[in-house]
Amino acid sequence: MTMPLNLDWPLMSNNITRDDLDSLITYLQGDDPRLTQGEQVRAFEEEWSDWLGVKYSVFVNSGSSANLLTIAALKHIYGEGEIIVPTLTWVSDIASVLHCGFDPVFVDINPHTLGMDIDEVLSKITERTKAVFLTHILGYNALDDRLLNALNERNIPLIEDVCESHGATYKDKKLGTFGLMSNFSFYYAHHMSTIEGGMISTDDKQMYETLRLLRSHGMVREALSDEVKQDYTNSYPDLNPDFIFAFPAYNMRSTELNAVLGRAQLKRLDDNNKIRQENLRLFLDNLDSSKYFTEFATEGSSNYAFTLVIRDPNPILYENVITALKNHQVEFRRGTSGGGNQLRQPYIKPIVGHKAYQDYPKVNHIHFYGFYIGNYPELDRDKIPQLCQILNNLAAE
């Protein structure tokens, strides 16, 4: 079988459709359409909460903003201390911990989930632990009952970063519903897109009200609770009730236009995720498991990317994989999520030490021998076994 030279396989394709754009046009053609945060944002938050299965959601201008507001809210209510964080994640998870004055405590990965090694998490919990900030990497569930039970027993909050895993489940329950708060990203390359945007979800009313204030300069008028507003008004009678600032906060509001896109895309998210799940299974089933790691924990997964990991350290196969992907026009990213081991990045070395990355061998393997490739509903499924055959035929010595 002759392999086509050009598979024409970008990381993402057509994530904002003609129908999505038409929904924007329809909204803009209405009578005096509001563009800044308003009823569309509120409707999107409610629809997202219903889809996810939580009580409250707060729409913000990016997944990174969702990370930051989440950790800021945690600090206001729980105080400072340590937060256990992944070595494999997007930079904003770690940056939010640093910005809010917490000490990050890193753990290695579980190769089957690419998430945190749960044994390491449990071993690093101390009296200073204020939260575990867990990332569900590229659609894989990173939870297990040992972690959930241990955190519940010790009253330690779990924060879920689900920015890469919309719709993935653990025991048939959606990720993002297990922790105190969860974060989602609607960046272009993810499961659904609002161009830029993110969501914070929670069942905790106090957290919800705090997040709403933090999103908009700390203004008390942003609270939905009349009781919260009245308490501040009574406590500060010298201030205009419309301009009471409870926190030194941020402006991370999104717009009505972003919300219109989100509402349109949410309608087809479940159907699109089913296609992604089928694509991932086809990809892993056709890979040579002697060359590539295929034993990922796929139950309940929702992957917008294929994880390609060379099984054993092999510089020759690594170079051949890169050459083949480039030659066949398959876009990829090295290191899987976030560029690999975060402890190798310049921003963190002054904090943890310049050689700290050496203590995490499993994420180091992903850093040097892991890739991801786009997986989306419009992908021509026939290309998947074709690419697998190309990869399987590569020389390893």
C-alpha positions as CSV (number, residue, x, y, z in Angstrom):
1,M,0.0,0.0,0.0
2,T,1.5,3.3,-1.1
3,M,1.2,6.0,1.6
4,P,0.2,9.5,0.4
5,L,3.0,12.0,0.8
6,N,0.7,14.7,2.1
7,L,-1.9,13.7,4.7
8,D,-2.8,17.4,5.2
9,W,-3.5,17.0,8.9
10,P,-3.5,20.2,11.0
11,L,-3.9,20.2,14.8
12,M,-7.5,21.5,14.5
13,S,-9.8,22.1,11.6
14,N,-13.1,24.1,11.3
15,N,-13.7,24.4,15.0
16,I,-15.9,27.5,14.4
17,T,-18.4,26.5,11.8
18,R,-20.6,28.5,9.4
19,D,-23.5,27.8,11.7
20,D,-21.6,29.4,14.6
21,L,-20.9,32.5,12.6
22,D,-24.5,32.7,11.5
23,S,-25.6,32.6,15.1
24,L,-23.3,35.7,15.7
25,I,-24.8,37.4,12.7
26,T,-28.3,36.7,13.9
27,Y,-27.5,38.2,17.3
28,L,-25.9,41.3,15.8
29,Q,-28.9,41.9,13.6
30,G,-31.2,42.1,16.6
31,D,-32.5,45.3,18.1
32,D,-29.6,47.1,19.8
33,P,-27.5,44.0,20.6
34,R,-25.4,44.3,23.7
35,L,-21.8,43.4,23.3
36,T,-20.3,43.6,26.8
37,Q,-21.1,40.9,29.4
38,G,-24.8,40.5,29.9
39,E,-27.7,38.1,29.3
40,Q,-25.9,35.9,26.8
41,V,-23.0,35.3,29.2
42,R,-25.5,34.4,32.0
43,A,-27.4,32.0,29.7
44,F,-24.2,30.3,28.6
45,E,-23.2,29.9,32.3
46,E,-26.5,28.3,33.1
47,E,-26.5,26.0,30.1
48,W,-22.9,25.0,30.8
49,S,-23.8,24.2,34.4
50,D,-26.7,22.0,33.3
51,W,-24.5,20.2,30.8
52,L,-21.7,19.6,33.3
53,G,-23.9,18.8,36.3
54,V,-23.0,21.6,38.7
55,K,-24.9,24.4,40.4
56,Y,-22.8,27.4,39.3
57,S,-20.5,28.5,36.6
58,V,-18.6,31.7,35.9
59,F,-17.6,32.6,32.3
60,V,-14.2,34.4,31.9
61,N,-12.0,35.5,29.1
62,S,-9.7,32.5,29.0
63,G,-8.8,29.2,30.6
64,S,-5.8,30.8,32.1
65,S,-8.0,33.4,33.7
66,A,-10.1,30.6,35.0
67,N,-7.0,29.1,36.6
68,L,-6.0,32.4,38.2
69,L,-9.4,33.3,39.6
70,T,-9.8,29.8,41.0
71,I,-6.6,30.0,43.0
72,A,-7.3,33.6,44.0
73,A,-10.7,32.6,45.4
74,L,-9.1,29.6,47.2
75,K,-6.6,32.0,48.8
76,H,-9.3,34.4,50.0
77,I,-11.2,31.6,51.8
78,Y,-8.5,29.0,52.7
79,G,-5.4,31.2,53.2
80,E,-1.8,30.6,52.0
81,G,0.2,27.4,52.1
82,E,1.2,24.7,49.6
83,I,-0.6,23.4,46.6
84,I,0.3,20.1,45.0
85,V,0.6,20.5,41.3
86,P,1.5,18.5,38.2
87,T,4.8,18.4,36.3
88,L,2.9,17.9,33.1
89,T,0.3,20.7,32.6
90,W,-0.2,24.1,30.9
91,V,2.0,26.9,32.4
92,S,-1.0,28.9,33.7
93,D,-1.8,26.2,36.3
94,I,1.6,26.7,37.9
95,A,1.7,30.5,37.2
96,S,-1.6,30.9,39.0
97,V,-0.3,29.2,42.1
98,L,2.8,31.4,42.1
99,H,0.9,34.6,41.4
100,C,-1.3,34.0,44.4
101,G,1.6,33.3,46.8
102,F,1.3,29.6,47.2
103,D,4.2,27.2,47.3
104,P,4.0,24.6,44.5
105,V,4.7,21.0,45.4
106,F,5.4,18.9,42.2
107,V,4.7,15.3,41.5
108,D,5.6,12.9,38.7
109,I,3.0,11.5,36.3
110,N,1.2,8.2,35.8
111,P,2.1,7.1,32.2
112,H,-1.3,5.5,31.7
113,T,-3.2,8.8,32.4
114,L,-0.5,11.4,31.9
115,G,-1.9,12.9,35.1
116,M,-0.5,13.0,38.6
117,D,1.0,9.9,40.1
118,I,-1.6,9.4,42.9
119,D,0.8,7.7,45.2
120,E,3.2,10.6,45.0
121,V,0.3,13.1,45.7
122,L,-0.7,11.2,48.8
123,S,2.9,11.0,50.1
124,K,3.4,14.8,49.7
125,I,0.3,16.0,51.6
126,T,1.2,17.9,54.7
127,E,-0.4,20.2,57.2
128,R,0.5,23.1,54.9
129,T,-1.4,21.5,51.9
130,K,-4.3,23.9,50.9
131,A,-5.3,22.0,47.7
132,V,-4.4,19.5,45.1
133,F,-4.6,21.1,41.6
134,L,-5.0,18.2,39.2
135,T,-4.9,18.4,35.4
136,H,-6.8,15.9,33.3
137,I,-4.3,15.7,30.4
138,L,-5.5,15.7,26.8
139,G,-8.8,14.0,27.6
140,Y,-7.7,11.3,30.0
141,N,-9.2,11.0,33.5
142,A,-6.6,11.4,36.2
143,L,-8.8,10.6,39.3
144,D,-9.1,7.5,41.4
145,D,-11.0,6.7,44.6
146,R,-7.9,6.7,46.7
147,L,-7.3,10.3,46.0
148,L,-10.9,11.4,46.4
149,N,-11.3,9.5,49.7
150,A,-8.0,10.8,51.1
151,L,-8.8,14.4,50.3
152,N,-12.3,14.1,51.6
153,E,-11.0,12.6,54.9
154,R,-8.5,15.4,55.3
155,N,-10.8,18.2,54.1
156,I,-8.4,19.2,51.4
157,P,-9.9,20.8,48.3
158,L,-9.5,19.3,44.9
159,I,-9.2,21.7,42.0
160,E,-9.7,20.1,38.6
161,D,-8.2,21.5,35.4
162,V,-10.4,20.1,32.7
163,C,-9.3,22.6,30.0
164,E,-8.2,19.7,27.8
165,S,-10.9,17.2,28.7
166,H,-14.4,18.5,28.1
167,G,-16.9,15.7,28.6
168,A,-14.5,13.0,29.9
169,T,-15.9,11.0,32.7
170,Y,-14.9,9.0,35.8
171,K,-17.4,6.3,36.8
172,D,-19.9,7.8,34.3
173,K,-19.7,11.2,36.0
174,K,-18.2,14.2,34.1
175,L,-14.8,15.4,35.1
176,G,-15.1,18.8,36.7
177,T,-17.8,17.7,39.1
178,F,-15.5,16.0,41.7
179,G,-13.6,19.0,43.1
180,L,-14.4,22.2,44.9
181,M,-13.8,24.1,41.6
182,S,-13.0,23.1,38.1
183,N,-11.6,25.0,35.1
184,F,-12.3,24.7,31.4
185,S,-10.8,26.4,28.3
186,F,-12.6,27.4,25.1
187,Y,-9.4,28.2,23.1
188,Y,-9.5,27.5,19.4
189,A,-7.7,24.1,19.5
190,H,-9.9,22.6,22.3
191,H,-13.1,20.6,22.2
192,M,-15.2,23.7,21.7
193,S,-14.3,27.3,21.1
194,T,-15.5,30.8,22.0
195,I,-12.3,32.1,20.2
196,E,-10.9,33.0,23.7
197,G,-12.7,32.1,26.9
198,G,-12.9,29.9,29.9
199,M,-15.2,28.7,32.6
200,I,-15.0,28.0,36.3
201,S,-17.6,25.6,37.8
202,T,-18.5,24.8,41.4
203,D,-21.2,23.6,43.7
204,D,-20.0,25.9,46.5
205,K,-22.1,29.1,46.8
206,Q,-19.5,31.1,48.7
207,M,-16.9,30.3,46.1
208,Y,-19.3,31.2,43.3
209,E,-20.0,34.6,44.8
210,T,-16.3,35.2,45.4
211,L,-15.5,34.3,41.8
212,R,-18.1,36.6,40.4
213,L,-16.6,39.5,42.4
214,L,-13.0,38.6,41.5
215,R,-13.9,38.5,37.8
216,S,-15.0,42.1,37.8
217,H,-12.6,44.3,39.8
218,G,-13.9,42.9,43.1
219,M,-17.1,44.9,42.8
220,V,-19.8,43.9,45.3
221,R,-22.5,44.8,42.8
222,E,-21.5,41.7,40.8
223,A,-22.7,39.4,43.5
224,L,-26.0,37.7,42.8
225,S,-26.8,37.3,46.5
226,D,-28.8,40.3,47.9
227,E,-27.6,39.3,51.3
228,V,-23.9,39.7,50.3
229,K,-24.6,43.1,48.8
230,Q,-26.6,44.2,51.8
231,D,-23.9,43.1,54.2
232,Y,-21.3,45.2,52.4
233,T,-23.6,48.2,52.1
234,N,-24.3,48.1,55.8
235,S,-20.6,47.6,56.7
236,Y,-19.5,50.5,54.5
237,P,-22.2,53.2,54.7
238,D,-19.7,55.9,53.5
239,L,-19.4,54.2,50.1
240,N,-21.6,54.3,47.0
241,P,-23.2,50.7,46.9
242,D,-22.4,50.5,43.2
243,F,-18.7,51.0,43.8
244,I,-17.7,48.9,46.8
245,F,-14.6,46.8,46.0
246,A,-14.3,43.8,48.3
247,F,-11.0,42.4,46.8
248,P,-8.0,43.8,44.9
249,A,-9.2,41.8,41.9
250,Y,-9.1,41.7,38.1
251,N,-11.1,42.4,35.0
252,M,-11.5,39.0,33.4
253,R,-15.0,39.4,31.9
254,S,-15.8,38.0,28.5
255,T,-18.3,39.4,26.0
256,E,-21.8,38.5,24.7
257,L,-20.3,37.5,21.4
258,N,-18.0,34.9,23.0
259,A,-21.1,33.6,24.9
260,V,-23.2,33.4,21.7
261,L,-20.5,31.2,20.2
262,G,-20.3,29.0,23.3
263,R,-24.0,28.4,23.3
264,A,-24.0,27.4,19.7
265,Q,-21.0,25.0,20.1
266,L,-22.3,23.4,23.3
267,K,-25.2,21.9,21.4
268,R,-23.0,19.6,19.4
269,L,-20.2,18.9,22.0
270,D,-21.5,15.5,23.0
271,D,-21.8,14.2,19.4
272,N,-18.4,15.6,18.5
273,N,-16.8,13.9,21.6
274,K,-18.2,10.5,20.5
275,I,-16.4,10.8,17.2
276,R,-13.2,11.8,19.1
277,Q,-13.5,8.7,21.3
278,E,-13.9,6.4,18.2
279,N,-10.9,8.1,16.5
280,L,-8.7,7.6,19.5
281,R,-9.5,3.9,19.8
282,L,-8.8,3.4,16.1
283,F,-5.4,5.2,16.5
284,L,-4.3,3.2,19.5
285,D,-5.5,-0.1,18.1
286,N,-3.4,0.4,14.9
287,L,-0.2,1.5,16.5
288,D,2.7,-1.0,17.0
289,S,2.7,-1.5,20.8
290,S,6.3,-2.7,20.7
291,K,7.4,0.7,19.5
292,Y,4.7,3.0,21.0
293,F,3.0,3.2,24.4
294,T,-0.7,2.3,23.9
295,E,-1.9,1.4,27.4
296,F,-3.6,4.7,28.1
297,A,-6.6,4.7,30.5
298,T,-9.1,5.4,27.8
299,E,-12.3,4.6,29.7
300,G,-14.4,7.7,29.7
301,S,-11.8,9.6,27.8
302,S,-12.6,12.6,25.5
303,N,-9.4,13.4,23.6
304,Y,-9.1,16.3,21.2
305,A,-5.6,15.0,20.4
306,F,-3.9,11.7,19.8
307,T,-1.1,10.9,22.3
308,L,1.9,9.4,20.6
309,V,4.6,8.2,23.0
310,I,7.6,6.2,22.0
311,R,7.7,3.3,24.4
312,D,11.4,3.2,25.3
313,P,14.1,5.9,25.1
314,N,15.2,5.8,21.4
315,P,16.7,8.8,19.8
316,I,16.8,7.1,16.4
317,L,13.0,6.4,16.4
318,Y,12.4,9.8,17.8
319,E,14.1,11.6,14.9
320,N,12.4,9.3,12.4
321,V,9.0,10.1,13.9
322,I,9.6,13.8,13.6
323,T,10.8,13.5,10.0
324,A,7.9,11.3,9.0
325,L,5.3,13.6,10.5
326,K,6.8,16.6,8.8
327,N,7.2,14.8,5.5
328,H,3.6,13.7,5.5
329,Q,2.2,17.2,6.6
330,V,1.0,16.1,10.0
331,E,1.1,18.9,12.5
332,F,2.2,17.9,15.9
333,R,3.5,19.2,19.3
334,R,6.4,17.7,21.2
335,G,6.2,16.9,24.9
336,T,2.4,16.4,24.8
337,S,0.6,18.9,27.1
338,G,2.2,22.2,27.8
339,G,5.6,21.4,26.1
340,G,6.6,18.7,28.5
341,N,8.2,18.8,32.0
342,Q,7.3,22.2,33.5
343,L,10.4,22.0,35.8
344,R,12.6,22.4,32.8
345,Q,11.1,25.8,32.0
346,P,13.0,29.0,32.9
347,Y,10.3,30.6,34.9
348,I,10.3,27.9,37.6
349,K,14.0,27.1,37.9
350,P,14.8,30.0,40.3
351,I,12.0,28.7,42.6
352,V,12.6,25.0,42.6
353,G,16.3,24.8,41.5
354,H,17.9,24.3,38.2
355,K,18.2,20.6,38.5
356,A,14.9,19.7,40.1
357,Y,13.6,18.3,36.8
358,Q,15.9,15.3,37.2
359,D,13.8,13.9,40.1
360,Y,10.8,13.2,37.8
361,P,11.8,10.4,35.3
362,K,8.4,9.6,34.0
363,V,7.5,13.1,32.9
364,N,11.0,13.4,31.5
365,H,10.3,10.5,29.2
366,I,7.2,12.3,27.9
367,H,9.2,15.5,27.6
368,F,11.6,13.9,25.1
369,Y,9.6,11.1,23.6
370,G,6.0,12.2,23.7
371,F,3.9,14.0,21.0
372,Y,0.3,14.9,20.3
373,I,-1.5,15.0,17.0
374,G,-4.9,16.6,16.2
375,N,-8.2,14.7,16.7
376,Y,-11.4,16.4,15.6
377,P,-14.8,15.4,14.2
378,E,-13.9,16.6,10.6
379,L,-10.8,14.4,10.5
380,D,-10.9,11.9,7.6
381,R,-10.9,8.7,9.5
382,D,-9.2,6.8,6.7
383,K,-6.1,8.8,7.5
384,I,-5.7,7.3,10.9
385,P,-4.6,3.8,9.9
386,Q,-2.5,5.3,7.1
387,L,-0.6,7.3,9.6
388,C,-0.2,4.4,12.0
389,Q,1.2,2.3,9.2
390,I,3.7,5.0,8.4
391,L,4.8,5.2,12.1
392,N,4.9,1.4,12.5
393,N,7.2,1.1,9.5
394,L,9.8,3.5,10.9
395,A,13.2,2.2,11.7
396,A,14.1,2.1,15.4
397,E,17.8,1.2,15.0
